[in-house]
Amino acid sequence: MRLNQPSAAIAAFTMALALSACTAEREPEPRYSPSTGADASADGGQATLGEPVELTNGLDSPWGLAFLPDGSALVSSRLTAEIRRIPADGGEAALVGVVPGVQTSAEGGLLGLAASPDFATDRTVFAYVSASPTNRIVALRIGDDFQSVTETRVLLEGIETADRHHGGRLRIGPDGHLWIGTGDAFEPENAATDDSLNGKILRIGLDGSIPDDNPSGTAIYSSGHRNVQGLAFGPDGTAYASELGHRTWDEVNVLEAGLDYGWPETEGVEGDTGEPPIFTIHPDDASPSGIAYAEGSLWMGALGGQRLWQLPVDGPDAAGDPIEHFVGEYGRIRTVEVAPDGALWIVTSNTDQATWGGTDPRPGDDRILRIEVLPAG
């Protein structure tokens, strides 16, 4: 179990070498220390952030967040299996309904959400549900009056369940397919096993079908992942994933079809297997969950690290030093999404005491904050 102990000094960070199929041993090679948000403009003219505005509070173990065509958003509760709706301009998180068949564990429950591109007509939201005998991806119908939730079909099942390492993030990609991050179910060998859906990036059609160009002929898109809780796409279609490491390195990877990302033989840049990450971050300062792309950077929530990370990128390459924001101000950050108006919505995770690296809830926890992203210059 990773203990949430603050480091004596800010840990060094590394960037991996450019993505390649290189098999030479990769040693950690510190290149820089993190920058503070106040220094962002001096660190290469990166985007900066406005002041956070609280949109809603009093949430219980929030996890997934999905925006709807009217600018409102649905948020899932890991422990209660509830879905609530947040108005576009903030306000009370009104109960929509409870997702059936959810089974909680130390890290399991109702996890990621993704709204159908045709939500206005089909009222469909996809959800990652931890359950028995296996975890599954389901389609839900949201009532016309936002006062009911009904499961309409199972898109995918067979994701091994466990007490920990469920992954759980969902994202509809620019290709129109549903991308799914899974964990290794606390059995590291699952990540390297072709017949397991665990420790993988999965990619399926919105009807549950297997895309013709999936490299494996199955739902598996890439392998060798420990516990993926963040997925995002850049404007050029580059796919990114954030991944919790063990005790040495957390990772941000660029996803490519059919590639192996090294776990359990390699963690971050410790080891000589798999594709190297574009960023590695010490777990005490990260333990990453959700990520989103806006204005030339990935914005990554940190659980144990209790901060928001800004990671400048240029397509598949790192493009600047990581910048830390709001260190310790809001506690654990579970989810980061870009709203239709371009602002970030971040979801805290302090009432979720069943998970590791917890912190005492603050008055009003858990909450959703809106933060303007200000372009460089």
BELDAWO-V580502 format. One record per residue. SS is DSSP state (A for helix, B for strand, O for the rest). NEAR is the number of other C-alpha atoms within 12 Angstrom. Layout:
BEGIN
ss:SS near:NEAR
ss:SS near:NEAR
END
This chain:
BEGIN
ss:O near:14
ss:O near:21
ss:O near:18
ss:O near:23
ss:O near:21
ss:O near:20
ss:O near:16
ss:O near:9
ss:O near:12
ss:O near:21
ss:O near:24
ss:O near:27
ss:B near:35
ss:B near:34
ss:O near:39
ss:O near:34
ss:O near:29
ss:O near:21
ss:O near:25
ss:O near:21
ss:O near:19
ss:O near:18
ss:O near:19
ss:O near:16
ss:O near:20
ss:B near:25
ss:O near:20
ss:O near:27
ss:O near:19
ss:O near:20
ss:O near:19
ss:B near:21
ss:O near:23
ss:O near:35
ss:B near:28
ss:B near:25
ss:A near:28
ss:A near:19
ss:A near:20
ss:A near:30
ss:A near:21
ss:A near:18
ss:O near:25
ss:O near:20
ss:O near:23
ss:O near:34
ss:O near:33
ss:B near:36
ss:B near:35
ss:O near:19
ss:O near:17
ss:O near:23
ss:B near:21
ss:B near:26
ss:B near:30
ss:B near:32
ss:O near:32
ss:O near:27
ss:O near:38
ss:O near:34
ss:O near:42
ss:B near:45
ss:B near:56
ss:B near:51
ss:B near:46
ss:B near:44
ss:B near:36
ss:O near:32
ss:O near:21
ss:O near:18
ss:O near:23
ss:O near:28
ss:B near:40
ss:B near:44
ss:B near:51
ss:B near:48
ss:B near:44
ss:O near:44
ss:O near:32
ss:O near:31
ss:O near:36
ss:B near:37
ss:B near:45
ss:B near:41
ss:B near:39
ss:B near:36
ss:O near:25
ss:O near:27
ss:O near:24
ss:O near:23
ss:O near:22
ss:O near:22
ss:O near:32
ss:B near:26
ss:B near:29
ss:B near:29
ss:B near:28
ss:B near:30
ss:O near:38
ss:O near:26
ss:O near:26
ss:O near:32
ss:O near:28
ss:O near:30
ss:O near:29
ss:O near:25
ss:O near:36
ss:O near:41
ss:O near:45
ss:B near:44
ss:B near:52
ss:B near:51
ss:B near:47
ss:B near:42
ss:B near:38
ss:O near:32
ss:O near:25
ss:O near:17
ss:A near:23
ss:A near:19
ss:A near:16
ss:A near:19
ss:O near:27
ss:B near:32
ss:B near:45
ss:B near:52
ss:B near:56
ss:B near:50
ss:B near:54
ss:O near:45
ss:O near:32
ss:O near:21
ss:O near:16
ss:B near:28
ss:B near:40
ss:B near:42
ss:B near:46
ss:B near:39
ss:B near:35
ss:B near:34
ss:B near:32
ss:B near:34
ss:O near:23
ss:O near:16
ss:O near:14
ss:O near:26
ss:O near:18
ss:O near:23
ss:B near:32
ss:B near:28
ss:B near:28
ss:B near:22
ss:B near:21
ss:B near:24
ss:B near:31
ss:B near:34
ss:B near:28
ss:B near:24
ss:B near:39
ss:B near:34
ss:O near:39
ss:O near:28
ss:O near:27
ss:O near:30
ss:O near:44
ss:O near:48
ss:B near:53
ss:B near:53
ss:B near:52
ss:B near:48
ss:B near:46
ss:B near:34
ss:O near:29
ss:O near:17
ss:O near:20
ss:O near:20
ss:O near:29
ss:B near:43
ss:B near:48
ss:B near:54
ss:B near:53
ss:B near:56
ss:B near:48
ss:O near:41
ss:O near:36
ss:O near:28
ss:O near:26
ss:A near:29
ss:A near:25
ss:A near:31
ss:A near:41
ss:A near:31
ss:O near:23
ss:O near:24
ss:O near:20
ss:O near:33
ss:O near:41
ss:O near:47
ss:O near:47
ss:O near:53
ss:B near:53
ss:B near:52
ss:B near:46
ss:B near:34
ss:O near:29
ss:O near:35
ss:O near:22
ss:O near:25
ss:O near:20
ss:O near:24
ss:O near:25
ss:O near:16
ss:O near:19
ss:O near:24
ss:O near:22
ss:O near:24
ss:O near:20
ss:O near:26
ss:O near:40
ss:B near:41
ss:B near:38
ss:B near:45
ss:B near:45
ss:O near:46
ss:O near:58
ss:O near:49
ss:B near:47
ss:B near:48
ss:B near:53
ss:B near:51
ss:B near:49
ss:B near:43
ss:B near:36
ss:O near:30
ss:O near:21
ss:O near:17
ss:O near:20
ss:O near:25
ss:B near:39
ss:B near:46
ss:B near:50
ss:B near:53
ss:B near:55
ss:O near:48
ss:O near:45
ss:O near:32
ss:O near:25
ss:O near:27
ss:O near:40
ss:B near:46
ss:B near:51
ss:B near:57
ss:B near:53
ss:B near:39
ss:O near:43
ss:O near:31
ss:O near:25
ss:O near:25
ss:O near:31
ss:B near:37
ss:O near:48
ss:O near:39
ss:O near:44
ss:O near:31
ss:O near:26
ss:O near:34
ss:B near:40
ss:O near:47
ss:O near:40
ss:B near:31
ss:B near:24
ss:O near:24
ss:O near:28
ss:O near:36
ss:O near:42
ss:O near:46
ss:O near:45
ss:O near:41
ss:B near:49
ss:B near:45
ss:B near:50
ss:O near:41
ss:A near:36
ss:A near:34
ss:A near:45
ss:O near:51
ss:O near:45
ss:B near:48
ss:B near:53
ss:B near:53
ss:B near:46
ss:B near:46
ss:B near:39
ss:B near:38
ss:O near:29
ss:O near:31
ss:B near:42
ss:B near:51
ss:B near:49
ss:B near:53
ss:B near:48
ss:B near:49
ss:O near:44
ss:O near:40
ss:O near:41
ss:O near:37
ss:B near:38
ss:B near:49
ss:B near:45
ss:B near:44
ss:B near:46
ss:B near:38
ss:B near:36
ss:B near:27
ss:O near:27
ss:O near:33
ss:B near:31
ss:B near:29
ss:O near:24
ss:O near:32
ss:O near:38
ss:O near:41
ss:B near:39
ss:B near:36
ss:B near:36
ss:O near:29
ss:O near:27
ss:O near:24
ss:O near:21
ss:O near:36
ss:O near:35
ss:O near:50
ss:B near:51
ss:B near:54
ss:B near:47
ss:B near:49
ss:B near:48
ss:B near:36
ss:O near:31
ss:O near:21
ss:O near:20
ss:O near:21
ss:O near:31
ss:B near:42
ss:B near:50
ss:B near:47
ss:B near:54
ss:B near:51
ss:O near:48
ss:O near:39
ss:O near:36
ss:O near:36
ss:O near:24
ss:O near:23
ss:O near:33
ss:O near:25
ss:O near:33
ss:O near:31
ss:O near:29
ss:O near:18
ss:O near:24
ss:O near:21
ss:O near:14
ss:O near:21
ss:O near:29
ss:O near:37
ss:O near:40
ss:B near:47
ss:B near:38
ss:B near:31
ss:B near:30
ss:O near:25
ss:B near:30
ss:B near:22
ss:O near:19
ss:O near:19
ss:O near:12
END
